[in-house]
Amino acid sequence: MGGALKTTKTIYGSYPEDLSLGSATDVGRGRQLPTTSVDQLHAELAHWYGVPNDSNMELILPNIRNFWAAGAAPTLGLFS
């Protein structure tokens, strides 16, 4: 990946304030609802590799428009 990838041991998204059963992010059976989609992470990586944030991104990640508007700049800041 070269030197562009930030390796700062960063958590992307929000860490749950309450991990108990029945909390706002609890989806049952010990699972927590994430605040950052894996599609967001993959889209930012694809964008870094040169895939434009347009219909080409949607071919790779069909659900990306739920998390990232077409033409918008990357939101997570994975790369410096």
N, C-alpha and C positions, 0 to 999 in steps of 0.2 A: 504494500500500500504506500510505501514511501513515507515521507515525513509529514504528509498532509493530514493524516488521521490523528485526531486528538486522543491521547492515551492518558487521560487524567482521572481514571477510575470514577467516571461520572455516571450517575443514575439518570436516565432519560425518562421524563415523566415525573409523576409525583409519588413519593413513597406513602403507602397508606398510613393514616394516623391511627387507625384502629384495626387490628388484625383479628378481632374476636368474631365468633359466629354471629350472624345477623347484622353485622356492620354494613355501612352503606356500600362498600366495595365487595362484600362477601357474595359469591354466586353459588355457594353450596359445596359441601364435601371438601372443605379446606382450600378451595380455590378463590383467588382474588381477581377482580376485574382490573386489567391493566389500564393505565391512563395514556399510554403511548402504543400505537399499533405497530406491529412488525412490518406492515406495509410502509409506514413512514420511514423506518430505518432502511428498508430495502430501496425505497424511492430515492432517498438521499444518496445512497451508494450508487445507484444507477445514474443519477444526475451527475455525480462526480466522474463517472465513466463516460459521460457525454450524451446520455439519453436526455433529450429536451422534455420539459414538463408540459407536454401537449398530448395529442392522441397516441404518440409513440409510447409514452409512459403508461397510458391506459391499456395498451396491448400487453405490456409486461405485468402490470399490477392492476387488474380490473376494478378493484375496490378503492383505489387511491383517492378518488374524488370525495370520498367520505372523510378524508383527513387532510388533503392538500389541494388547494384550488389550482386550476390550470393557469400556467404562466407565473405563478407566485414563486418567490425565492424560497430556498430551503429553510425549514423552520427549526430543525433540531440543533444545527451547528456541529455536526459530526466532524467536519473538516475545517482546518484553519485557512 
